[in-house]
Amino acid sequence: MKKSYLTIVAKIVVKEGHREFVKAELLKLLDSTRAEEGNICYDLHQDNENPNLFLFFERWVNRELWQAHMKNEQLAHYLKVTEGKIEEFTLNEMTEIVN
């Protein structure tokens, strides 16, 4: 039987003029998050039509390990340095439908 994991889809729209700074900060999160316990995938995407739109597609073993990630120092640093530079942030917690 296939195991069902927690999927996170995070949409980030950056305010005009802050794209490169925010993108650089997002890129800093990749390696350390991928090495965290419970992380299966942590992929960053940039929209082809709107370069100010970024999307994280994440997969975690369970919600508890994702919550531990949400409390780490690097994420806290990202939130602090990008404050006021984000136009919109949407996060969806999803469960894969196992067939």
Backbone torsions as a table, in degrees:
resi	resn	phi	psi	omega
1	MET	NA	134.4	-179.9
2	LYS	-74.5	136.5	179.6
3	LYS	-82.6	141.5	177.5
4	SER	-95.5	129.2	-178.7
5	TYR	-110.7	165.3	174.7
6	LEU	-82.3	128.0	176.4
7	THR	-110.8	133.5	176.9
8	ILE	-116.9	131.0	173.0
9	VAL	-120.9	115.0	-178.5
10	ALA	-116.4	122.4	179.7
11	LYS	-105.5	127.5	-178.3
12	ILE	-125.7	121.0	174.8
13	VAL	-111.2	122.0	-175.6
14	VAL	-91.4	141.3	175.1
15	LYS	-65.5	146.9	179.4
16	GLU	-53.0	136.5	177.6
17	GLY	91.2	-6.2	-177.5
18	HIS	-118.2	4.8	-172.9
19	ARG	-56.2	-52.3	-174.2
20	GLU	-66.3	-37.9	177.6
21	PHE	-63.8	-50.3	-178.6
22	VAL	-64.4	-41.3	179.1
23	LYS	-59.2	-43.8	178.8
24	ALA	-61.3	-39.1	178.8
25	GLU	-69.6	-38.0	177.2
26	LEU	-64.0	-41.8	-180.0
27	LEU	-61.8	-32.3	178.8
28	LYS	-64.0	-22.7	-177.6
29	LEU	-80.4	-19.8	-169.1
30	LEU	-61.6	-61.2	-172.7
31	ASP	-61.4	-45.5	-177.3
32	SER	-67.0	-38.3	-179.9
33	THR	-69.2	-40.3	178.7
34	ARG	-62.1	-24.5	-179.9
35	ALA	-88.5	-6.5	-177.6
36	GLU	-70.8	149.1	176.5
37	GLU	-59.2	130.9	175.5
38	GLY	91.2	-9.4	179.4
39	ASN	-81.5	129.5	177.9
40	ILE	-102.3	-43.5	174.1
41	CYS	-152.5	149.6	-178.4
42	TYR	-149.3	90.3	-172.4
43	ASP	-114.7	132.5	180.0
44	LEU	-103.9	133.5	179.7
45	HIS	-126.1	151.4	175.2
46	GLN	-123.9	131.8	-176.8
47	ASP	-65.2	138.1	-179.2
48	ASN	-73.2	-26.9	-178.6
49	GLU	-95.3	-34.8	-179.6
50	ASN	-123.5	95.1	-176.1
51	PRO	-65.9	-8.2	175.5
52	ASN	-86.1	-0.6	-178.7
53	LEU	-104.9	122.1	177.0
54	PHE	-119.6	151.7	179.3
55	LEU	-139.9	129.2	171.1
56	PHE	-98.3	132.4	169.9
57	PHE	-114.0	117.0	-174.6
58	GLU	-124.6	148.8	172.9
59	ARG	-134.4	131.4	-177.1
60	TRP	-126.9	151.2	178.7
61	VAL	-60.4	-42.1	178.3
62	ASN	-158.0	171.2	-176.4
63	ARG	-67.1	-35.8	-178.6
64	GLU	-60.9	-43.8	179.5
65	LEU	-70.3	-33.3	174.5
66	TRP	-66.0	-40.6	178.5
67	GLN	-62.4	-37.1	176.2
68	ALA	-62.3	-40.7	176.2
69	HIS	-59.7	-41.3	-177.1
70	MET	-65.3	-15.9	-178.7
71	LYS	-103.6	6.5	-174.9
72	ASN	-78.3	162.2	-175.1
73	GLU	-65.2	-38.4	-178.0
74	GLN	-65.8	-39.1	178.0
75	LEU	-67.9	-39.2	176.7
76	ALA	-61.5	-41.1	177.5
77	HIS	-62.3	-46.7	178.6
78	TYR	-56.0	-47.2	-178.6
79	LEU	-61.6	-38.4	-179.1
80	LYS	-68.1	-48.7	-174.0
81	VAL	-76.7	-18.5	178.9
82	THR	-100.5	2.2	179.3
83	GLU	-56.1	130.1	-179.8
84	GLY	85.2	-3.8	-178.2
85	LYS	-106.2	-4.9	-177.6
86	ILE	-105.7	127.2	178.7
87	GLU	-82.6	-39.7	-175.9
88	GLU	-150.1	140.0	174.4
89	PHE	-138.0	125.8	178.0
90	THR	-129.8	133.8	178.8
91	LEU	-127.3	130.4	177.2
92	ASN	-120.1	125.6	171.3
93	GLU	-93.2	125.9	-174.3
94	MET	-133.3	156.0	174.9
95	THR	-118.3	127.9	178.1
96	GLU	-62.9	136.9	175.6
97	ILE	-85.2	113.3	-177.0
98	VAL	-88.8	126.6	-178.0
99	ASN	-118.8	NA	NA
